[in-house]
Amino acid sequence: MEGIPRYNHAVVTVGGVTAGRIVYGEAVWSSEAWRGEAVAWLDERLAEVGLTRTAEAEQPHLRPWATALRAPTTGGVVWMKAAGPATAFEVGLYELLHRVAPDHVLRPIATDTGRGWMILEDGGSTAEGLEGAELVEAMAAAFERYGQLQRLVAPHSDELVPLGATDMRPAVLPERFEQALSVVGAWAEREGGPAEAGELERLHVLRPQVRAWCEELAAAPGGASIDHNDLHPDNVFAGPPPRAYDWGDSVVAHPFASMLVTLDFMGEHAPRLRDAYLEGFADLASHAELVRTLNLARRLAVIAHALTWDRVLGAMPAGEIPAGWAGTPVDFLARLLNA
């Protein structure tokens, strides 16, 4: 990779095996050398499936953790995504999701797990552009299909952690809570004040209660599956058919944990969308029991979000973190105090 900045690089392992060496970051992905190599790979892989790029590739998305190129081809628009090491598992995850639930995710045209690169078909417009009843109906349909995907993936949940998805299953959550306490403690020591210190002390006292909640969730209906972990209208293609995308924050968890961010986004429409989602699990328990389980899973899902946000902030230069973002890990974890 002659000419590509190398000060951000990581060796990636999958299932304990070295998969490749990823160079990453905004300085890398914005360089002429990286773009040249990426476009050459894009053209080669398109040619293998009988497609040809018809115009210059654009780079509409550039973030510290990932970038994406958009390219028109003889078969329509395609997207090439390059991920940093923390989310490069998304490439292998797409392969698995498409294998077990091909109608529910975008088709990966080409993948390179070693470099964290993949080419995806275009999904159309996202649900973010919709409003009112149109948005609610689109998200209800998306939730139903997302629940179907989770049921299809559940038998393969043991394959997800070796791919690189973080284990947030109930049995592991007490350990993850300890990690989140460490993250929040470091933030409070560095940037917090008396209020944050008080919240941290109260969170430490919650350890036995968190463990009890985890045990309750482990015994509740619904086995482990994929949790998108950031499911909101901007990460859903309206379709038809509606499909979730951008799986880089995914974890392995109780499926209902997915509803934390989702229902927060939907405000007064949350009960309607919750019920649309739970219809796909109606064979497991009564509606009332499913609702109780969903509320418990959402309560504990803040642990995963605190750790995810810590990872996101860690990928950003300190001087470029947007105002209000720095305290997000503690804000999520502190929601346990109001449970």
Backbone hydrogen bonds, N-H to C=O, Kabsch-Sander energy under -0.5 kcal/mol:
donor,donor_aa,acceptor,acceptor_aa,energy
4,I,1,M,-2.1
9,H,7,Y,-0.6
10,A,22,I,-2.1
12,V,10,A,-0.5
12,V,20,G,-3.3
14,V,17,V,-2.9
15,G,162,P,-1.6
17,V,14,V,-1.6
19,A,12,V,-3.3
20,G,12,V,-1.5
22,I,10,A,-3.1
22,I,20,G,-0.5
23,V,21,R,-0.5
24,Y,8,N,-1.7
29,W,25,G,-2.9
30,S,26,E,-1.7
31,S,28,V,-1.7
35,R,31,S,-2.3
36,G,32,E,-2.4
37,E,33,A,-2.1
38,A,34,W,-3.0
39,V,35,R,-2.8
40,A,36,G,-2.0
41,W,37,E,-2.2
42,L,38,A,-2.6
43,D,39,V,-2.7
44,E,40,A,-2.2
45,R,41,W,-2.6
46,L,42,L,-2.3
47,A,43,D,-2.3
48,E,44,E,-1.3
49,V,45,R,-0.6
49,V,46,L,-1.2
50,G,47,A,-1.5
51,L,46,L,-2.7
54,T,72,P,-2.5
55,A,72,P,-0.7
58,E,70,R,-2.8
61,H,68,A,-1.1
63,R,66,A,-2.6
67,T,82,A,-2.4
68,A,61,H,-2.2
69,L,80,M,-3.0
70,R,58,E,-2.5
71,A,78,V,-2.7
73,T,76,G,-0.6
74,T,52,T,-1.8
76,G,73,T,-1.7
78,V,71,A,-2.6
79,W,120,L,-2.7
80,M,69,L,-2.5
81,K,79,W,-0.6
81,K,118,M,-2.7
82,A,67,T,-2.6
83,A,116,G,-2.2
84,G,65,W,-2.6
87,T,84,G,-1.2
88,A,84,G,-0.8
90,E,87,T,-2.0
91,V,88,A,-1.7
92,G,88,A,-0.5
93,L,89,F,-2.4
94,Y,90,E,-2.5
95,E,91,V,-1.5
96,L,92,G,-2.0
97,L,93,L,-3.2
98,H,94,Y,-2.6
99,R,95,E,-1.5
100,V,96,L,-2.3
101,A,97,L,-2.6
104,H,101,A,-2.1
109,I,107,R,-0.8
109,I,119,I,-2.3
110,A,119,I,-1.2
112,D,117,W,-2.7
115,R,112,D,-0.6
116,G,112,D,-1.3
117,W,112,D,-2.0
118,M,81,K,-1.7
119,I,110,A,-2.8
120,L,79,W,-3.1
121,E,107,R,-1.5
122,D,77,V,-1.1
127,A,233,P,-1.0
127,A,236,V,-2.6
128,E,233,P,-0.9
129,G,126,T,-1.0
130,L,127,A,-1.9
134,E,131,E,-1.0
135,L,131,E,-1.1
136,V,132,G,-2.1
137,E,133,A,-2.6
138,A,134,E,-2.0
139,M,135,L,-2.6
140,A,136,V,-2.4
141,A,137,E,-2.2
142,A,138,A,-2.0
143,F,139,M,-2.8
144,E,140,A,-2.1
145,R,141,A,-2.0
146,Y,142,A,-2.5
147,G,143,F,-2.6
148,Q,144,E,-1.8
149,L,145,R,-2.3
150,Q,146,Y,-2.3
151,R,147,G,-2.0
152,L,148,Q,-2.0
153,V,149,L,-2.3
154,A,150,Q,-2.0
156,H,153,V,-2.7
157,S,154,A,-1.9
159,E,156,H,-2.1
160,L,157,S,-1.2
161,V,157,S,-0.7
163,L,159,E,-0.9
164,G,160,L,-0.9
164,G,161,V,-1.2
165,A,160,L,-1.8
166,T,250,S,-0.7
168,M,166,T,-0.7
168,M,252,V,-3.1
172,V,169,R,-2.0
173,L,169,R,-1.4
175,E,172,V,-0.9
176,R,172,V,-1.9
177,F,173,L,-2.7
178,E,174,P,-1.6
179,Q,175,E,-1.8
180,A,176,R,-2.6
181,L,177,F,-2.5
182,S,178,E,-1.8
183,V,179,Q,-2.2
184,V,180,A,-2.9
185,G,181,L,-2.6
186,A,182,S,-2.3
187,W,183,V,-2.0
188,A,184,V,-2.9
189,E,185,G,-2.3
190,R,186,A,-1.8
191,E,187,W,-3.4
192,G,187,W,-1.0
192,G,188,A,-0.7
197,A,193,G,-2.3
198,G,194,P,-2.3
199,E,195,A,-2.1
200,L,196,E,-2.5
201,E,197,A,-2.0
202,R,198,G,-2.1
203,L,199,E,-2.2
204,H,200,L,-2.0
205,V,201,E,-1.4
206,L,202,R,-0.7
206,L,203,L,-0.7
207,R,204,H,-1.3
210,V,206,L,-2.8
211,R,207,R,-2.3
212,A,208,P,-2.0
213,W,209,Q,-2.5
214,C,210,V,-2.5
215,E,211,R,-2.2
216,E,212,A,-2.1
217,L,213,W,-2.5
218,A,214,C,-2.3
219,A,215,E,-1.2
220,A,217,L,-1.1
225,S,253,A,-2.5
227,D,251,V,-2.7
228,H,226,I,-0.5
232,H,230,D,-0.9
235,N,232,H,-2.6
236,V,233,P,-1.3
237,F,243,R,-3.1
238,A,125,S,-2.4
239,G,125,S,-0.5
243,R,237,F,-1.4
244,A,104,H,-0.5
245,Y,235,N,-2.2
250,S,247,W,-1.7
251,V,227,D,-2.2
252,V,166,T,-2.8
253,A,225,S,-2.2
253,A,251,V,-0.6
257,A,254,H,-2.0
258,S,255,P,-1.7
259,M,256,F,-1.9
260,L,257,A,-1.7
262,T,258,S,-0.9
263,L,259,M,-2.1
264,D,260,L,-1.3
265,F,261,V,-2.1
266,M,262,T,-1.1
267,G,263,L,-0.6
267,G,264,D,-0.7
269,H,266,M,-2.3
270,A,267,G,-2.0
273,L,269,H,-2.0
274,R,270,A,-3.1
275,D,271,P,-2.2
276,A,272,R,-1.6
277,Y,273,L,-2.2
278,L,274,R,-2.5
279,E,275,D,-1.2
280,G,277,Y,-1.4
281,F,278,L,-2.1
282,A,279,E,-1.2
284,L,281,F,-2.2
285,A,281,F,-0.6
290,L,286,S,-2.3
291,V,287,H,-2.4
292,R,288,A,-2.1
293,T,289,E,-2.4
294,L,290,L,-2.7
295,N,291,V,-2.5
296,L,292,R,-2.0
297,A,293,T,-2.9
298,R,294,L,-2.7
299,R,295,N,-1.9
300,L,296,L,-2.0
301,A,297,A,-1.5
302,V,298,R,-0.5
302,V,299,R,-0.8
303,I,300,L,-1.8
304,A,300,L,-0.5
305,H,301,A,-1.8
306,A,302,V,-2.3
307,L,303,I,-1.8
308,T,304,A,-2.5
309,W,305,H,-2.6
310,D,306,A,-1.6
311,R,307,L,-1.9
312,V,308,T,-2.4
313,L,309,W,-2.7
314,G,310,D,-2.0
315,A,311,R,-1.0
315,A,312,V,-0.9
316,M,313,L,-1.3
320,E,317,P,-2.4
321,I,318,A,-1.0
325,W,322,P,-2.1
326,A,322,P,-0.5
328,T,325,W,-2.3
331,D,327,G,-2.2
332,F,328,T,-2.4
333,L,329,P,-2.2
334,A,330,V,-2.6
335,R,331,D,-0.5
335,R,332,F,-1.4
336,L,333,L,-1.9
337,L,334,A,-1.6
338,N,335,R,-1.2
339,A,336,L,-1.2
